[in-house]
Amino acid sequence: MTVSGLRERKKQRTRDALLRVALELFTTHGYEETTVDEIADAVEVSQRTFFRYFASKEDAAFAVQKMVEERFVRALAERPAEEGPLDAMRNAVLSSWDTIGEAIMEVVPVELYLRTFQMIESTPALLATHLRRATEMEESIARLIAEREGLDVDEDPRPRIAVAAFSGVMRVTGQLWGRGTDPTLEAIRALTERYLDHLGPALEPHWRD
């Protein structure tokens, strides 16, 4: 391996160590109570080194979630053109869950990822950011869907409506997984698939039949 390759591996190890320690401290001591100095000290690096990898504590708190979201967007962009919007989003998220496990576990244990999700949901400052990020994500996906379908997202409301319905299902399944007793990725994938399978029927005008 080249010198530059070794240098990059060292940087990645440092970033991963900072992220694991940050999430562990956030979930055990509290996000507000944890300082950047405490994170840096635990990894035996300087505060300056922390900020070389993360813009803020908040950036570290959402780092794994951002990785998951980026994996989904890439998968959606690669879906076959003949798939309809809801099928494309459904297949993209399920295929992402099939491969994201290894990517998450290279950085943090899945159990820590679950605790981080619960911590974000229960921390007002992070929850506000979480909702803002979700809104921004929905807009990006709506524009991607509109591009796939050859539509003007500002003239045709269907991309935003479809993405809003899909995102609502994802929020519900994430919350249920976070409150559940099975912290595995297999559990959230199965729950996501089950709820997405009910998206179409839930939008039918009548349920009693």
N, C-alpha and C positions, 0 to 999 in steps of 0.2 A: 504494500500500500504506500502511496506517495505521502510526502510530508503534509501536503495540503489536505489529503484525505484523512490523515490522522488528526490534523487540527480540527477538521469539521466534526469528526466523531467525538472528540473531546468537548467541543462546544455543545453538541447534541446531548451528551451525558450530563453536562452542567445544567443545561436548560431543563432536562427531564428531572434531575434531582431537585432543582429549585421548585418545579411545579408540584412534584409529589409532596415535598415538605410543606409548601404553601397550602395545598388542599388539605393535608392532614391537620395542620394548625387551624385553618379556617373551620374545619368541621368538628374539631375537638375543643378548641378554646374560644371560637367565635370569630367571625370575619372582622368585625369592628375592633375587637380586642387584640388582634394579631397585627404586629408591625412588620414593615419591610426589614428592619434590622434583625428581628427575631428569625425571619426566614433565611436571610443571608448568613447569620451566625450559625444556624443549624447545618448549613451546607459548607460552612467555613470559607465563605467568599465575602467580598465587600458589597456594600449597598450599591455601589456603582455597577458591579457585575450583574446584580439583579436587574437593574434598569437597562442593562444591555440586551436583556432577553424579553423583558416585560415592561410595558409603558407604565403600569400601575398595579396595585393589588387586584383591582377589578379585572384587568387584562388577564391576570393569572387565573382568577376565579372562573372565567369563561373560556379558557384556552381549550379544554377538551371538548366542550360543547361546540366551539367554533370549528374544531376539526371534524366533528360529526356532521355539522351543517354543510361544510365545504364538500365533504364526501357525497352527501345527498345531491347537492347542486350539480356536481360533476356527473353523477349517475343519471340525473334527469336530463342533462344536456345530451347524453349519449343514447337515450331511449330511441327506438325506431320511430320514424316519422309517422307510420301508420297507426300508432297507438293514440287513442284519444287522451285528452288532458288528465282526467282522473285516473285512467289506467296507467299512464306514464308516471304520474306522481306515486301511485301505489307501488308499481313495480320498482321504481327507483328507490323508494325508502326501504322496501323489503330486501332488495339486493344489497343495499348499503349495510343493513343489519347483518347480512350473511358474511360480510368481510370486515366490518368495522371492529369486531371483537379483538382481533389480533392487533390492530392499530392502537386501540385504547390500552390494551394490556401491555404494550411495549412502553407505555408512558406511566400509567397508574393501574392499580388493581380495579376490577369492575366494581367491587364493593365500595371503593373510595369514590368512584364515579357516581354511584347511587347516592352516597352520603353528600357529595357535592351538590347534586341535583336537589336534594331535600334542603340543604343549607341555603341555596339560592332562593328556593320557594318560601323560606321562613325568615329571610333577611330583607327588611323593607327596602333598603338602598339597592340591593342586588335585584330584588324583584322588579323594581321600577326599570332598571336597566334591561332586565330580561324581557319585559313587555315591549320596551322600545326596540330592542334588537329583533324581537319577533315581528313587529310591524315592518321594520326595514327588510327583513327576510321575505315576508309575504309580498312586498312590492317587487323585490328582485325576481321572485319566482313567477309572479303574475306577468312580468315583462318577458320572462323566458318562455312562458306558455304562449303568450300572445305572438311572440316571434315564431315559435314552432307552428302555430296555426295561421300565420300570415294575417294577423289582426292588429289594429291600432288599439293599444290598451287604454288609451284615453277616450276612445270613441265607443268601443264595445265593452260592456261591463262584465261579460262572461269570464274572462281570465281572473279578474279579482274575486268574483263570486266563487268560482271553483276553488281557488287557492284559499279563500277564507274558510270554506267548508272543510277542506282537507286539513288546514292548520288547526281548526277547532278539534278535529278528531285526534290529531297528534298531541295537542295540549292535554286532552282528556286522558289519553292512554299514558302519557308521561306522568301525570299526577297519580293515576291509579297504580302504575308501576312503583312510583316513589313511596306510596303508602302501603304497598303490598309486602308479602313475606318472602317472595322469591326475587332476589336481586340479580338474577342472571340475565344476560343479553337474550338468551333463548326465550325467557319469559316476556320481555318487552316486545320481541319480534312477534311472538304468538298473539299477544294482546293487541298489538298494532294491526296485524292481519285480520283478526276477528272483528275489530271495530271498523276497519276500512271496508270489510265485506258488507257491513250494514249501512254504509254511507248512502248508497243508492236507494235501498228500501226506506231509509229514514226520510228521504226527500220526496217520497211518493205522497200524493195528496191525501190518501186514506190509508190507515194502518189496520183497521179492524178485519179486513178481508184477508 
